[in-house]
Amino acid sequence: MVNRLPDPGRNERSKKQVDKGGDQARRRSPGKDNVAKGTDQKKRQQHPNPSARVAVGSKGAAPVRIVFLGGLGEIGRNCACIEVDGRILILDVGIMFPDPDMPGVDLVLPDFTYLRENADRVDAVILTHGHEDHTGGLAFLLRDFPVDVYGSELTLGLARNRVDEAGLASQVTWIPVRDGERRRIGPCDVEFIPVTHSVPQAFATAFHTPQGVILHSGDFKIDLHPVDDRRTDLARMGALASDPGIRLLLCDSTNAEEPGFTPSETTVGATLRRVFLARPDRRFVVTCFASHIHRVQQVADAAIAGGRKVATLGRSMQKNVALARQLGILEIPDSALVDIERVDTLPPGQVCVISTGSQGEPMSALSRLAVGENRFFKLREDDVVVISAHPIPGNEWSVGRVIDSLHRRGVEVIHSGVEAVHVSGHARQGELAMLMSVTRPEFFIPVHGEYRHMANHVRLANSMGISGDRILLCEDGDAVRLEASGLHRDGSVPGGYLFVDGSSVGDIGHGVLRDRKVLAEDGVVMAVATIDLKRGEVVGTPQIVTRGWAYDDDTDRLLDEARVAVTKALEKALSAGSQDHESLNRVARKALGQLVGNRTKQRPMIVPVIVTV
């Protein structure tokens, strides 16, 4: 291990992890669906579908259909289906945080229409790792039908939190799997291959199908010095490439624009130790993703090495730290932990708080600290806040606002723009090229990324000798078919956004979002008029009510003109015989909208309210 302070328990911890990994690798997988090692496993690798009587990828072998429901064209909402012999395996069910042009939206989900319509064909959900852009939508899917869920212990533990909070625990059966394990799940064998990422126990998944091996990289990087000594298993991927061969590679594209190699996670530990040592008498608050257990470990190691106590702040951080310690993934001695309510009683140089809120979320622990509203303790001048994360695309403004608020409180803020306190968990071009070189796939589809990321990944694949009809660039809702003749497009399914607003799911359409944007940008102008239908006349003077609409010196005069214009338009319509609400509403809206638009060049929402007597 490099770039790490001497840790008396480190060697023993590494030895335990290596021994544990060796035991798991040697242990025959439990359960009747698991495949034995040795000769039996070799046979099954040669014949991924034991029930099939034909050779892998031959003309008589069943085709495999892959349906992409999310994650191809955005960062988040990762969800795909692997279909063999009419059965479906779901790979990840993620969420996406809303864009700035989605006012009032809390979360964005994949469109589950295709899964609801084919619920009787779904055998299981497989989770590649514990990040919410891969697991956060599970609780919403479980509202539609129960399902078995496979993943590592930590991944299932992180996913379980949201499911339990939603009261859907009875809808799911959790089935943990280990590094290197191969299981029969539904229509095919699934092999779980270790990869390094910014959350522990992440997997690449190899689907052994009648059309050969389909390898999904998951989110990964090639870190030669990971915090937990668990490296991306390129050797196993290379073995699959040699025998039986990898027919199709689906690979993470997040950093496909970035040249070179992603730095090791341990480089952050070296920076943190230097930052701590340079400020021995000041109190630290370090914020990162609550699922980034390796980052939490390095923060805790740096703090403890400097004689500090560690406290956790934020519900998800407290839950995840407790879970990771329980699983033996995170090692912080009990003696080094202190309750968050005690930090004000300790000297500043003995305190390190590990907090949520690295993305500037309005109600997060760090945001509350920044405005002095956290109930556990208050920031003081000369405190140090370390933001150990990059903003997710779209969150830059929120993070910047929190940093400004922290500076106003006299706090020193250290972020990735001034110190190397964060590295990505995704592979850059050098690592992506290495994976292609090791796996030598026959066909390739880039996944997980915005469109430009996937397009750059295609260019990289071309440079590695994969080109022409061996590559498909897909988007959400696309389906492809892998068969003996090759990889082909196979129609599409609903792949749009499913919005979550409070407890409502899917009731928000693009029309609602458009109205919200208009209200936010230009406000609303309402005309309230009373109509006597028997006499065919406007009773009194219409009232013009505005909200969020810009005022100036001529506003009162304009409102008077608006009352007159609406009255004349309604009287003209009534004299022409109009009696129904719809036509009268349309007349009032047009008259008011034309006047406001022509006079102010603004386009507020126009809302007519017609009352009949």
MOURCOR-V456367 format. One record per residue. N is the residue number from 1. RES is the residue in one small letter. NEAR is the number of other C-alpha atoms within 12 Angstrom. Layout:
BEGIN
N_RES_NEAR, N_RES_NEAR
END
This chain:
BEGIN
1_m_24, 2_v_20, 3_n_23, 4_r_28, 5_l_28, 6_p_16, 7_d_21, 8_p_12, 9_g_15, 10_r_24, 11_n_18, 12_e_14, 13_r_22, 14_s_24, 15_k_15, 16_k_18, 17_q_23, 18_v_19, 19_d_17, 20_k_20, 21_g_23, 22_g_17, 23_d_16, 24_q_19, 25_a_23, 26_r_18, 27_r_22, 28_r_24, 29_s_26, 30_p_20, 31_g_17, 32_k_12, 33_d_20, 34_n_26, 35_v_30, 36_a_25, 37_k_22, 38_g_14, 39_t_11, 40_d_17, 41_q_25, 42_k_18, 43_k_17, 44_r_33, 45_q_39, 46_q_28, 47_h_29, 48_p_42, 49_n_32, 50_p_24, 51_s_18, 52_a_24, 53_r_16, 54_v_21, 55_a_23, 56_v_35, 57_g_35, 58_s_21, 59_k_17, 60_g_16, 61_a_27, 62_a_32, 63_p_31, 64_v_41, 65_r_34, 66_i_41, 67_v_39, 68_f_47, 69_l_43, 70_g_45, 71_g_47, 72_l_41, 73_g_32, 74_e_37, 75_i_38, 76_g_40, 77_r_44, 78_n_49, 79_c_50, 80_a_45, 81_c_41, 82_i_48, 83_e_38, 84_v_37, 85_d_24, 86_g_22, 87_r_27, 88_i_32, 89_l_44, 90_i_45, 91_l_45, 92_d_48, 93_v_44, 94_g_45, 95_i_37, 96_m_40, 97_f_36, 98_p_29, 99_d_25, 100_p_19, 101_d_19, 102_m_30, 103_p_27, 104_g_25, 105_v_31, 106_d_25, 107_l_32, 108_v_40, 109_l_44, 110_p_46, 111_d_35, 112_f_40, 113_t_21, 114_y_30, 115_l_40, 116_r_21, 117_e_15, 118_n_21, 119_a_25, 120_d_18, 121_r_25, 122_v_33, 123_d_32, 124_a_39, 125_v_44, 126_i_51, 127_l_51, 128_t_53, 129_h_47, 130_g_44, 131_h_42, 132_e_38, 133_d_36, 134_h_42, 135_t_44, 136_g_38, 137_g_44, 138_l_50, 139_a_36, 140_f_39, 141_l_40, 142_l_33, 143_r_23, 144_d_24, 145_f_26, 146_p_27, 147_v_32, 148_d_28, 149_v_40, 150_y_44, 151_g_44, 152_s_36, 153_e_31, 154_l_42, 155_t_41, 156_l_43, 157_g_35, 158_l_41, 159_a_45, 160_r_38, 161_n_29, 162_r_28, 163_v_29, 164_d_20, 165_e_15, 166_a_21, 167_g_16, 168_l_24, 169_a_23, 170_s_18, 171_q_23, 172_v_28, 173_t_22, 174_w_28, 175_i_27, 176_p_29, 177_v_40, 178_r_38, 179_d_39, 180_g_39, 181_e_38, 182_r_39, 183_r_39, 184_r_34, 185_i_39, 186_g_32, 187_p_32, 188_c_42, 189_d_36, 190_v_45, 191_e_41, 192_f_41, 193_i_42, 194_p_41, 195_v_43, 196_t_42, 197_h_44, 198_s_44, 199_v_45, 200_p_47, 201_q_47, 202_a_44, 203_f_47, 204_a_45, 205_t_50, 206_a_46, 207_f_45, 208_h_43, 209_t_50, 210_p_40, 211_q_44, 212_g_44, 213_v_44, 214_i_47, 215_l_45, 216_h_47, 217_s_47, 218_g_48, 219_d_47, 220_f_42, 221_k_48, 222_i_37, 223_d_34, 224_l_26, 225_h_24, 226_p_37, 227_v_40, 228_d_39, 229_d_34, 230_r_34, 231_r_31, 232_t_39, 233_d_31, 234_l_31, 235_a_18, 236_r_30, 237_m_38, 238_g_24, 239_a_21, 240_l_33, 241_a_29, 242_s_20, 243_d_25, 244_p_33, 245_g_33, 246_i_38, 247_r_39, 248_l_44, 249_l_43, 250_l_45, 251_c_48, 252_d_46, 253_s_47, 254_t_41, 255_n_39, 256_a_36, 257_e_29, 258_e_24, 259_p_18, 260_g_19, 261_f_25, 262_t_34, 263_p_30, 264_s_36, 265_e_45, 266_t_38, 267_t_31, 268_v_39, 269_g_38, 270_a_29, 271_t_32, 272_l_44, 273_r_31, 274_r_24, 275_v_32, 276_f_38, 277_l_23, 278_a_16, 279_r_25, 280_p_27, 281_d_22, 282_r_30, 283_r_41, 284_f_46, 285_v_51, 286_v_47, 287_t_45, 288_c_44, 289_f_41, 290_a_41, 291_s_44, 292_h_45, 293_i_42, 294_h_42, 295_r_46, 296_v_48, 297_q_41, 298_q_41, 299_v_51, 300_a_42, 301_d_40, 302_a_41, 303_a_39, 304_i_35, 305_a_28, 306_g_30, 307_g_26, 308_r_34, 309_k_38, 310_v_44, 311_a_42, 312_t_40, 313_l_39, 314_g_33, 315_r_21, 316_s_28, 317_m_34, 318_q_29, 319_k_26, 320_n_40, 321_v_39, 322_a_28, 323_l_27, 324_a_33, 325_r_23, 326_q_16, 327_l_22, 328_g_23, 329_i_34, 330_l_34, 331_e_34, 332_i_35, 333_p_17, 334_d_16, 335_s_14, 336_a_25, 337_l_31, 338_v_27, 339_d_24, 340_i_29, 341_e_20, 342_r_22, 343_v_30, 344_d_24, 345_t_17, 346_l_24, 347_p_19, 348_p_28, 349_g_30, 350_q_32, 351_v_41, 352_c_48, 353_v_50, 354_i_50, 355_s_46, 356_t_41, 357_g_39, 358_s_44, 359_q_35, 360_g_37, 361_e_30, 362_p_23, 363_m_21, 364_s_30, 365_a_41, 366_l_46, 367_s_35, 368_r_27, 369_l_38, 370_a_40, 371_v_29, 372_g_20, 373_e_17, 374_n_21, 375_r_17, 376_f_23, 377_f_27, 378_k_26, 379_l_36, 380_r_25, 381_e_20, 382_d_23, 383_d_33, 384_v_37, 385_v_44, 386_v_41, 387_i_44, 388_s_42, 389_a_37, 390_h_30, 391_p_29, 392_i_25, 393_p_21, 394_g_22, 395_n_24, 396_e_20, 397_w_19, 398_s_27, 399_v_33, 400_g_25, 401_r_22, 402_v_36, 403_i_34, 404_d_20, 405_s_25, 406_l_34, 407_h_24, 408_r_20, 409_r_23, 410_g_19, 411_v_28, 412_e_30, 413_v_35, 414_i_30, 415_h_33, 416_s_24, 417_g_18, 418_v_15, 419_e_24, 420_a_28, 421_v_37, 422_h_40, 423_v_36, 424_s_36, 425_g_39, 426_h_39, 427_a_41, 428_r_34, 429_q_34, 430_g_28, 431_e_37, 432_l_44, 433_a_36, 434_m_26, 435_l_39, 436_m_38, 437_s_25, 438_v_24, 439_t_39, 440_r_32, 441_p_37, 442_e_36, 443_f_40, 444_f_45, 445_i_47, 446_p_43, 447_v_48, 448_h_47, 449_g_39, 450_e_31, 451_y_26, 452_r_26, 453_h_31, 454_m_37, 455_a_29, 456_n_29, 457_h_43, 458_v_38, 459_r_28, 460_l_35, 461_a_38, 462_n_22, 463_s_19, 464_m_24, 465_g_20, 466_i_27, 467_s_21, 468_g_17, 469_d_18, 470_r_27, 471_i_35, 472_l_36, 473_l_39, 474_c_37, 475_e_36, 476_d_38, 477_g_33, 478_d_33, 479_a_33, 480_v_34, 481_r_30, 482_l_40, 483_e_30, 484_a_23, 485_s_21, 486_g_26, 487_l_31, 488_h_27, 489_r_26, 490_d_21, 491_g_19, 492_s_21, 493_v_27, 494_p_24, 495_g_31, 496_g_29, 497_y_37, 498_l_35, 499_f_35, 500_v_28, 501_d_23, 502_g_14, 503_s_14, 504_s_17, 505_v_26, 506_g_25, 507_d_17, 508_i_26, 509_g_21, 510_h_19, 511_g_12, 512_v_20, 513_l_23, 514_r_20, 515_d_25, 516_r_24, 517_k_23, 518_v_25, 519_l_26, 520_a_23, 521_e_20, 522_d_26, 523_g_24, 524_v_30, 525_v_36, 526_m_32, 527_a_40, 528_v_32, 529_a_38, 530_t_28, 531_i_32, 532_d_20, 533_l_24, 534_k_15, 535_r_15, 536_g_23, 537_e_29, 538_v_33, 539_v_22, 540_g_17, 541_t_24, 542_p_33, 543_q_30, 544_i_34, 545_v_26, 546_t_27, 547_r_21, 548_g_18, 549_w_26, 550_a_23, 551_y_19, 552_d_11, 553_d_9, 554_d_14, 555_t_19, 556_d_16, 557_r_16, 558_l_24, 559_l_30, 560_d_22, 561_e_24, 562_a_38, 563_r_32, 564_v_26, 565_a_30, 566_v_42, 567_t_34, 568_k_24, 569_a_32, 570_l_43, 571_e_32, 572_k_22, 573_a_28, 574_l_27, 575_s_18, 576_a_15, 577_g_17, 578_s_23, 579_q_28, 580_d_20, 581_h_23, 582_e_16, 583_s_21, 584_l_39, 585_n_33, 586_r_25, 587_v_34, 588_a_43, 589_r_36, 590_k_25, 591_a_32, 592_l_44, 593_g_31, 594_q_24, 595_l_28, 596_v_38, 597_g_21, 598_n_15, 599_r_18, 600_t_21, 601_k_13, 602_q_23, 603_r_27, 604_p_32, 605_m_32, 606_i_36, 607_v_29, 608_p_34, 609_v_27, 610_i_32, 611_v_23, 612_t_21, 613_v_15
END
